[in-house]
């Protein structure tokens, strides 16, 4: 997979891949890159929860995932992320733990647990 990241203006930065463009902006006309990163954790878990429910014929209406982010005041870095899967009344209780296990399969979570190496370099000569 390859993404092309462009800098159209100001603090707006866009990533293009697979025919899509994702816009970010530190000045608030779009989510910041870090907000998108954090949102990817909860939305990824949500995909797994939705699939779990769909495979079992369980309605997803009323299911919410509340994501809580804790920041270390000294480093100002995130030190913990919690996901609470809020199940509506009538959700089959025998599936409550299984729905948590399904959310833990999230690909984003797995990559954070075993982060990839990131290499940054300058490549000169682009016309």
N, C-alpha and C positions, 0 to 999 in steps of 0.2 A: 504494500500500500504506500502511496505517496500523497502528500498534501503539499499544496503550494500556498504559502502564507504571503500576503501582500500588505502594504502599508498605505492605504489610499489617502489618508489625511489625519492630521493631529494624532490623537491616541487611538484612532480606529485602526484595528488590525483584522484582516479577514483570512480565513483558511478555506481553501477550495479542495474538494475531493469527491470522487464518485458523482459528479454532476451537481453537488450541493455547495453552498457557500455559507459558512458560519461567521457571523460578524461579532466582534467584541469591541468594547470601547471603555476606557477608563473614565471618560467624561460623562458616562451614563446614558448615551443614546442607545446603548445595547449592554448586555451583561459584560462584566469584566472577564478576562480569561480565567481568573481564579474562581469566580462565581460559577462559570460553566464547568470547571473541573469539579467543584464541590457538588453541583447539581448532577453531574454524571454518576456519582455514587448512588444517590437516592433513586434516580431514574433508572439506572441499571437494575437495582434491586427490584424496582417496580415492574420491570419487564418480566423478571423471573417469577414474581408473585402473580402477575396477570396470567402468565402461561400455566403456572401450577393450577390456578383456579379454572381456567378455560378447559384444561385437560380433564378436570373432574366435574365439569358442569356447574361450578360454583359461581354465582354472580359476583362481579367485582365492584358493583355500585356500593359506595359507602366506604370502601377500603381506602385508607390514606397511609402514607408513610411520613412520619414526622422525623426530620433529620435535625439533630442537635449537634452543634459544633462547639468544641471547647478549645480555647486558645491559651497558650502559655503566656502569661503577662511579661515575663522576662525576655523570651525570644520572639514573641509576637507571632509564633508559628502554631498551626493547629496541632494539638497534642492528643485529641480524641474526637471521634465522630460516632454518634449513636443513632441508630435507626429504630424507631418504634413503629411497628406495623399496627395501625389502629384498625381493628376489625369491627364491622357493624353488628348490631344485634341480629341474631339469626344466623351468624356465620357458624358453620359446623365446628364445634369446639374440638372434635377429634382431629381436626386438621390444623389447629393453631400452631403446634410445634413444627409440623411439617412445612407450613408456609414460611416460618422463620428459617428453616434449613434451606428452603428453595432460594430465599433472598441471599443467603450466605454463599450461594453459587455464583453470584454476580462476577462477571469478568473484570470489571473495574476494581472491585475489592481484591480479587486474586492478584491483579497486577500491582496493587499497592503493597500487598504482603510480600511479593517477590519483584521488586521494582527492576525495570530494564536499565541497562547502562544508557546514559544520554551523552552524546558527543556533539559538541558545538564547534564549528570551524568556519572560517571565511573562505569563500571560493571566488577568486578574482576572474575578471574577463568576460562577464556576461554583457552582451551588447545592450 
